[in-house]
Every structure is written in C-alpha cells, then in structure tokens.
C-alpha cells in the first residue's frame, strides 16, 4: 500500500486548515505557498475536500476555504479515502471477484493481507487531526506561530 502524492498533500492541507482553526477563511494561494504545493494541484484537492464536506469555499476578492469539521472529528483515513478511495492492500481485498485464481476464501495471502489491511484501516481511523495538532504543540512556537502569522 502506498499513499499517493495527492492524498499526502490533502493531509497537509487539512492539517494546515486545522491549525488555522475551524471556520477560518484562508486563501488557496496561502495554502499552496505554505505547504509548497502547486496552486492548481491545491485547488484540485480543495475541490475534492469541499465535495466531501470537509471544507467550504467562499467566492470573491476576500474568498478562500475554511475547515468546517472539528479536527477531532476528521481522521487520516477519511482524508486519504476522499482522495484515493478505499484502502486496500491488494486488488482482491477490495473486490474478491478480481482474484486471478478465484480462491479468496481459501487463500492464505488473502487472509493475512486482509488482517494487515484491517489493522492499517483501524489505525488510520484512530488518528484524528486533533492528535496531529497536539503533536505539533510540542513545537508550538515554531510551527503554529508561523502558520497563524501568515
């Protein structure tokens, strides 16, 4: 399993908006520059996050994007799956009909990878953006001050 560049950027964007605060309007350009993500890619990701209901957008000169869910209510798994779809370790774990050998019910690889997939999924579900913010708090002066001071 590999987290794509796009979902990794989405995680960074949601973390940035989480550090700014729920409902705090932030321009896409500011997000792009702070997270070092090309503006077009940032806008593409923000569109997906908006459709999924994690952020809202504001039009006009003073427009921007704002987080609309509390960081404690947003998990890493949720953000990754918004961008990449369901987390699967192998194609047959997402759809047993895709097994080349048609034996997922007796396949030991399927069994053990399924267990790993479940563990990864649970761990990602249990990591909230509030936890990431709390981890940032260890370097609060350097990180949050930089982000909120933009």
N, C-alpha and C positions, 0 to 999 in steps of 0.2 A: 504494500500500500504506500502511496506517495501523495502527499498533499500538494496540489498544484500551485503554481505561482499565483494564479488568480485567487484561490481561496486563502493563501497565505497573506496576500495583500488585503483581502476582505477582513481578515482577522485584525490586521494592523489598523485598518480604517475604523473598525468598530471600537477597538481599544482607544484610538485617538479621540473619537467622539465620546466615548465613555469617560475619559479623563477630563474632557471639556465640560461634561455634565448633561443630564437628560434635558432635552428641550433647548439647549444652547445652539443657536444657529451658527453654522460655520461654513464658509465658502469652500467649494470644491478645490479651488486653487490653493487655499491654505492647507487643506488635507493633502493634496498632491505634493506640494513643496515640503511639508513637514515629514511626510512618510516616504519621500523620494520615489513616488510612483508617477509615471507619466499621466498627464491630465486626462487624456482620452480614456486611458485604462481606468483611472479613478472614477470618471463619470459612468463608465460601463458597469463597474462594480456597484456604485451608489444606486444606479437604476435597479439592479437586481435586489439590493438590500431594501429599497423602497417598495418594490413589488411584494417582497416577502413580509413587509410590515415592521421592519426593524428601524427604519429611518423615515422621516418625512422630508419633503422638499418645499422650498419657498422660492417663488419666482421674483424676478426684478433685480434692480440695482443692488438692493440690500438682501438679496436672496441667499440661499445656501441650503444646507442639510442639517438635520438635527436627529439625534437618537431619540426614539420615542418609547423604548422599553428600558426599564431599570437594568443596570449592568448585572445585578444579582439574578435576573430572570433570563439572561442570554448566555447560552453555553457555547463552547468552542465547536461542539458537534453541530449545533444549529447553524452557525455561520458557515462552516465547511460544507454542510449538506445543501445550503441555499445555493452555493456556487457549483459544487461538484456532484451533487446528488447523493444518494445513499452510500455509506461507507461499506465497501466490500473488499475482502482480501483476495477474492478470485471471482471470475465471472459466474461460476456455478453457484456461489454462495448468494448471489443476488437473484439468480433465476436458475433453478435446478434443471430446467429444460435446455440450458446452454452447456451441460456436461457433454463433452465429446464421447464419453464412454457410456452414458446413460446409467450410471450406477451411484448416484449421490447418496442413496440410502445405505449403501454398504461401504462406501469409500472412506478409508481411514484418513486420507488427506483432507477430504471434505469435513469430516468430524473434527479434526484438530484445528484446522484453519477456522472453522466455524466458532470454535471456542475462543480462539485468539481474537477473531472479529468481534465477538460479543464483549470481551474484556476491553478492547480498544474503544468500542462504542460507548460502553458504560463509563469509562474513564473520561472520555471527551464530554459526555453529558454532565459529568460531575464537576467540570471546570467552568466556572462562571467568569464573566468579565469582571465581576466584583473581586473575585480571587486574584485576577491579574492586576487589578488596580491596587489591591492590598500588597501584592508583591512589589509593585512599583513604589509603594510607600517607603520601602527600605532605602530608596534613593530619591526620596521625595524632592529635596531641594533642587537636584539636578534635572530631573525629568519633568515633574508636574509644573514647576515654575517656567520651564522652557515652553511647554505646550500652552499653558494658560496665558503666558506673556506674549504670545504671537499676535 
